[in-house]
């Protein structure tokens, strides 16, 4: 009976999503529609003038991409009715907020797409006029189907990505599907698991809170090109163990690790049925909140201590869709640091 009610509520919310999107879409004689909102440029800035650091040369400038614009167009702020449906699920039915949002397809988030990823990996994408050029051998030592350095994202195919904490799968799809043949995902939210299982672009879904089942003896890990942890390390109970396990997974494949961390660093554990304010393991160097640039330096120190080399980093906004009834911005943003790492 409860599952029937959940499905009914989800159908109502999906109908509201379609109606809301149609209402917010602006007719235009051109192929491009007006963008109603975009993040402030400060969410992409890194001060390498007033802040001297040995790591500054590794900074890669990111921008608000076409995929970011598409996210805003396709995800208008949710309605008051959808918020009331979420309140019913979290209040009367005791559902967790992340599960309710996933079921209702609201509060969607955006932090990375394939264009930004290629930029960080220093591979040129002709479609977005990127300037960095390299061959796949610069990214990893696996042989992949790339014959020259000037390659469009539509023709690039890495082997496998393991996206840890994939959420509802939206970022997984826009960031990794254009580039990877196989997409493995893990998630600790029961509500998000259902969304991931229904996503045709995802190869396998694992209901896991750690990487213990993925180890160097697993033949799949020998073909992995990338492990992704986007806003996961500040939401899991043992982030240091998670990184150590990722290091073990990448030893044989010589793949990369991409990490997203929000700034300021304010960890809160969300794992299956576990909700708590303090992690069992902490990044002690991040306890003192300073500038974004110092936050980058301290994070790189932690990653070096865990035997990772940071190849590149960038700054992007972590965008979350809000409500059309909010008095402030209908989209909320957090500063987010992206790191691409290789194992020592």
C-alpha positions as CSV (number, residue, x, y, z in Angstrom):
1,X,0.0,0.0,0.0
2,X,2.8,2.4,0.9
3,X,4.6,1.7,-2.3
4,X,1.4,2.4,-4.2
5,X,1.1,5.8,-2.4
6,X,4.8,6.6,-3.2
7,X,4.2,5.8,-6.9
8,X,1.1,8.0,-7.0
9,X,2.8,10.9,-5.3
10,X,5.8,10.5,-7.7
11,X,3.4,10.5,-10.7
12,X,1.7,13.7,-9.5
13,X,5.2,15.4,-9.0
14,X,6.3,14.3,-12.5
15,X,3.2,15.8,-14.0
16,X,3.9,19.0,-12.1
17,X,7.5,19.0,-13.4
18,X,6.3,18.7,-17.0
19,X,3.7,21.4,-16.6
20,X,6.1,23.7,-14.8
21,X,8.7,23.2,-17.5
22,X,6.2,24.0,-20.2
23,X,5.2,27.2,-18.3
24,X,8.8,28.4,-17.8
25,X,9.9,27.7,-21.4
26,X,10.1,31.0,-23.3
27,X,9.0,30.9,-27.0
28,X,11.7,32.1,-29.3
29,X,12.1,32.4,-33.0
30,X,15.7,31.4,-32.7
31,X,17.0,28.0,-31.7
32,X,18.4,29.4,-28.5
33,X,16.1,30.2,-25.5
34,X,16.7,32.9,-23.0
35,X,18.6,31.8,-19.9
36,X,16.7,33.0,-16.9
37,X,19.5,32.4,-14.4
38,X,23.3,31.8,-14.3
39,X,25.8,31.5,-11.5
40,X,27.9,34.5,-10.6
41,X,31.4,34.6,-12.2
42,X,33.0,34.5,-8.7
43,X,32.1,30.8,-8.4
44,X,34.7,30.2,-11.1
45,X,37.5,32.4,-9.8
46,X,40.8,31.5,-8.2
47,X,43.1,34.3,-7.0
48,X,46.6,33.4,-8.2
49,X,47.7,37.0,-8.0
50,X,47.4,37.7,-4.3
51,X,47.8,34.1,-3.2
52,X,51.2,32.6,-4.1
53,X,51.3,28.8,-4.1
54,X,53.4,26.1,-5.7
55,X,50.1,24.6,-6.8
56,X,48.7,27.6,-8.6
57,X,50.0,26.5,-12.0
58,X,47.7,23.5,-11.8
59,X,44.6,25.6,-11.8
60,X,42.3,25.1,-14.9
61,X,39.8,27.8,-15.6
62,X,36.2,26.5,-15.9
63,X,33.1,28.4,-17.2
64,X,29.3,28.1,-17.3
65,X,28.9,25.6,-20.1
66,X,26.2,24.8,-22.6
67,X,25.3,21.8,-20.5
68,X,24.9,24.1,-17.5
69,X,22.6,26.3,-19.4
70,X,20.6,23.2,-20.5
71,X,20.3,22.1,-16.8
72,X,18.7,25.5,-15.9
73,X,16.3,25.3,-18.9
74,X,15.2,21.8,-18.1
75,X,14.9,22.2,-14.3
76,X,12.9,25.2,-13.3
77,X,12.3,25.8,-9.6
78,X,9.8,23.4,-8.2
79,X,6.3,24.4,-7.2
80,X,4.7,24.9,-3.8
81,X,2.6,21.8,-4.4
82,X,5.8,19.7,-4.9
83,X,7.2,21.1,-1.7
84,X,4.1,20.0,0.1
85,X,4.4,16.5,-1.3
86,X,8.0,16.4,-0.1
87,X,6.8,17.5,3.4
88,X,4.3,14.7,3.4
89,X,6.9,12.1,2.5
90,X,9.5,13.3,5.0
91,X,7.0,14.1,7.8
92,X,4.1,11.7,7.7
93,X,6.0,8.8,6.1
94,X,9.3,9.5,7.7
95,X,11.3,9.4,4.5
96,X,14.7,10.9,4.3
97,X,14.9,14.2,2.4
98,X,17.4,12.9,-0.2
99,X,15.0,9.9,-0.9
100,X,12.0,12.1,-1.1
101,X,13.7,14.5,-3.5
102,X,14.8,11.7,-5.7
103,X,11.3,10.2,-5.8
104,X,9.7,13.5,-6.7
105,X,12.5,14.4,-9.1
106,X,13.1,17.8,-7.4
107,X,16.1,19.6,-5.8
108,X,18.3,18.3,-8.7
109,X,22.0,19.2,-8.5
110,X,24.6,20.0,-11.1
111,X,28.4,20.3,-10.6
112,X,30.2,18.7,-13.6
113,X,29.7,17.9,-17.3
114,X,31.8,16.2,-20.0
115,X,33.1,19.5,-21.3
116,X,34.5,20.5,-17.9
117,X,35.9,17.1,-17.4
118,X,37.7,17.1,-20.7
119,X,39.1,20.5,-19.8
120,X,40.4,19.2,-16.5
121,X,41.9,16.2,-18.2
122,X,43.5,18.6,-20.7
123,X,41.8,17.0,-23.7
124,X,40.5,19.3,-26.4
125,X,36.8,19.2,-27.3
126,X,36.2,20.9,-30.6
127,X,32.6,21.6,-29.9
128,X,33.3,23.9,-26.9
129,X,36.5,25.5,-28.2
130,X,38.8,24.1,-25.5
131,X,42.4,25.1,-25.9
132,X,44.3,22.3,-24.1
133,X,45.5,19.5,-26.3
134,X,46.8,16.1,-25.4
135,X,46.5,12.4,-26.3
136,X,44.8,9.8,-24.1
137,X,48.2,8.6,-23.0
138,X,48.5,11.8,-20.9
139,X,45.3,10.8,-19.1
140,X,46.3,7.2,-18.4
141,X,48.4,4.5,-19.9
142,X,45.6,2.3,-21.1
143,X,45.2,2.0,-24.8
144,X,42.0,3.7,-25.9
145,X,40.5,4.6,-29.3
146,X,42.0,8.1,-29.7
147,X,44.3,8.6,-32.7
148,X,45.2,12.3,-32.2
149,X,45.1,15.1,-29.7
150,X,42.3,17.1,-31.4
151,X,39.3,15.0,-30.5
152,X,35.6,15.8,-30.1
153,X,33.8,14.5,-27.0
154,X,31.4,12.5,-29.1
155,X,34.2,10.3,-30.4
156,X,36.1,9.8,-27.2
157,X,35.4,6.5,-25.4
158,X,37.2,5.6,-22.2
159,X,36.6,2.1,-20.9
160,X,35.0,2.4,-17.4
161,X,34.1,5.0,-14.8
162,X,33.1,4.1,-11.3
163,X,30.9,7.0,-9.9
164,X,30.8,6.8,-6.1
165,X,27.6,8.3,-4.6
166,X,25.9,8.9,-8.0
167,X,22.8,10.5,-6.5
168,X,19.9,10.4,-8.9
169,X,22.2,9.9,-11.9
170,X,21.8,13.2,-13.6
171,X,25.4,14.4,-13.3
172,X,26.6,10.8,-14.0
173,X,24.7,10.9,-17.3
174,X,25.8,14.3,-18.5
175,X,29.4,14.0,-17.4
176,X,30.3,10.4,-18.1
177,X,27.9,8.9,-20.7
178,X,29.4,10.9,-23.6
179,X,32.9,9.6,-22.8
180,X,32.7,6.1,-21.2
181,X,31.7,2.7,-22.6
182,X,30.8,1.4,-19.1
183,X,29.3,3.3,-16.2
184,X,29.4,1.6,-12.8
185,X,27.8,3.5,-9.9
186,X,27.4,3.2,-6.2
187,X,24.8,4.9,-4.0
188,X,23.8,4.8,-0.3
189,X,20.3,6.2,-0.7
190,X,17.5,3.7,-1.4
191,X,15.4,6.4,-3.2
192,X,18.3,7.3,-5.5
193,X,19.0,3.6,-6.2
194,X,15.6,3.2,-7.9
195,X,16.3,6.2,-10.1
196,X,19.7,4.8,-11.0
197,X,18.3,1.4,-11.9
198,X,15.8,3.0,-14.3
199,X,18.6,4.9,-16.0
200,X,19.4,3.2,-19.4
201,X,22.8,4.9,-19.6
202,X,24.1,3.2,-16.5
203,X,25.7,-0.3,-16.7
204,X,25.6,-1.5,-13.1
205,X,24.2,-0.1,-9.9
206,X,25.7,-1.1,-6.5
207,X,24.0,-0.3,-3.2
208,X,27.2,0.3,-1.2
209,X,28.7,2.8,1.2
210,X,32.3,1.8,0.6
211,X,34.7,0.5,-2.1
212,X,35.5,-2.7,-0.3
213,X,33.9,-4.9,-2.9
214,X,36.0,-3.2,-5.6
215,X,39.5,-4.3,-5.1
216,X,42.7,-4.9,-7.1
217,X,41.8,-8.6,-7.5
218,X,38.6,-7.6,-9.4
219,X,39.4,-7.9,-13.1
220,X,36.9,-5.0,-13.8
221,X,39.2,-2.7,-11.9
222,X,42.0,-3.3,-14.4
223,X,40.1,-1.5,-17.1
224,X,38.9,1.4,-15.0
225,X,39.9,4.8,-16.3
226,X,38.2,7.0,-13.7
227,X,36.9,6.9,-10.1
228,X,34.5,9.7,-9.4
229,X,33.7,11.1,-5.9
230,X,31.6,14.2,-6.5
231,X,30.6,15.8,-3.1
232,X,31.0,12.4,-1.4
233,X,33.9,12.8,0.9
234,X,32.1,15.3,3.1
235,X,29.0,13.1,3.3
236,X,30.6,9.7,4.1
237,X,31.6,8.4,7.5
238,X,35.2,7.4,6.6
239,X,36.5,9.6,3.8
240,X,40.2,8.7,4.4
241,X,39.4,5.0,4.1
242,X,37.4,5.7,1.0
243,X,40.4,7.4,-0.6
244,X,42.7,4.6,0.5
245,X,40.4,2.1,-1.2
246,X,40.2,4.2,-4.3
247,X,44.1,4.2,-4.4
248,X,44.1,0.4,-4.2
249,X,41.5,0.2,-7.0
250,X,43.5,2.4,-9.3
251,X,46.9,0.8,-8.8
252,X,46.6,-1.7,-11.6
253,X,44.7,0.4,-14.1
254,X,46.7,3.6,-13.7
255,X,43.4,5.5,-13.9
256,X,42.5,8.8,-12.5
257,X,40.5,10.0,-9.5
258,X,38.2,13.1,-9.7
259,X,37.0,14.7,-6.5
260,X,34.5,17.5,-5.8
261,X,34.6,19.2,-2.4
262,X,32.4,22.1,-1.3
263,X,33.9,25.1,0.3
264,X,33.6,25.9,3.2
265,X,34.2,22.3,4.4
266,X,31.2,21.3,6.5
267,X,30.9,17.5,6.6
268,X,27.6,15.8,7.5
269,X,27.2,12.0,7.2
270,X,24.5,10.6,5.0
271,X,24.9,6.9,4.5
272,X,21.9,4.5,4.1
273,X,20.2,4.8,7.5
274,X,23.0,6.8,9.1
275,X,22.6,10.5,9.7
276,X,25.0,12.3,12.0
277,X,26.9,15.6,12.2
278,X,30.4,14.2,12.8
279,X,32.5,11.8,10.7
280,X,34.4,8.9,12.1
281,X,37.4,10.2,10.1
282,X,38.1,13.8,9.4
283,X,40.3,16.0,7.2
284,X,41.9,17.8,10.2
285,X,43.7,20.3,8.0
286,X,40.4,21.6,6.7
287,X,39.0,22.3,10.2
288,X,40.2,25.9,10.0
289,X,38.1,27.8,7.5
290,X,40.2,30.3,5.6
291,X,40.2,31.5,1.9
292,X,39.3,29.2,-1.0
293,X,42.9,29.3,-2.2
294,X,44.2,28.1,1.2
295,X,41.4,25.5,1.2
296,X,42.9,24.2,-2.1
297,X,46.4,24.0,-0.6
298,X,45.3,22.1,2.5
299,X,43.2,19.7,0.5
300,X,46.2,19.0,-1.8
301,X,48.3,18.3,1.3
302,X,45.8,15.7,2.5
303,X,45.8,14.0,-0.9
304,X,49.6,14.0,-1.1
305,X,49.6,12.3,2.4
306,X,47.4,9.6,1.0
307,X,49.7,9.0,-2.0
308,X,47.8,10.9,-4.6
309,X,49.4,13.4,-7.0
310,X,47.0,16.3,-7.9
311,X,47.3,16.9,-11.7
312,X,44.8,19.7,-12.0
313,X,42.1,21.5,-10.0
314,X,39.3,24.0,-10.8
315,X,36.5,25.9,-9.2
316,X,32.9,25.5,-10.1
317,X,29.5,26.2,-8.6
318,X,27.6,23.3,-7.0
319,X,24.0,24.2,-8.2
320,X,20.8,23.0,-6.5
321,X,17.3,23.7,-7.8
322,X,15.2,25.4,-5.3
323,X,11.6,26.5,-5.0
324,X,9.8,29.2,-7.1
325,X,8.4,30.5,-3.8
326,X,11.8,31.3,-2.3
327,X,12.4,34.9,-1.5
328,X,16.0,34.7,-2.7
329,X,17.6,32.9,-5.6
330,X,15.5,30.0,-7.0
331,X,18.8,28.2,-7.5
332,X,21.3,27.9,-4.6
333,X,25.1,27.7,-5.2
334,X,28.0,26.5,-3.1
335,X,31.6,27.0,-4.1
336,X,33.1,23.7,-5.2
337,X,36.7,22.6,-5.8
338,X,37.4,19.9,-8.4
339,X,40.6,17.8,-8.3
340,X,41.9,15.4,-10.8
341,X,44.5,13.0,-9.2
342,X,46.7,10.1,-10.1
343,X,48.2,7.5,-7.8
344,X,51.9,7.9,-6.8
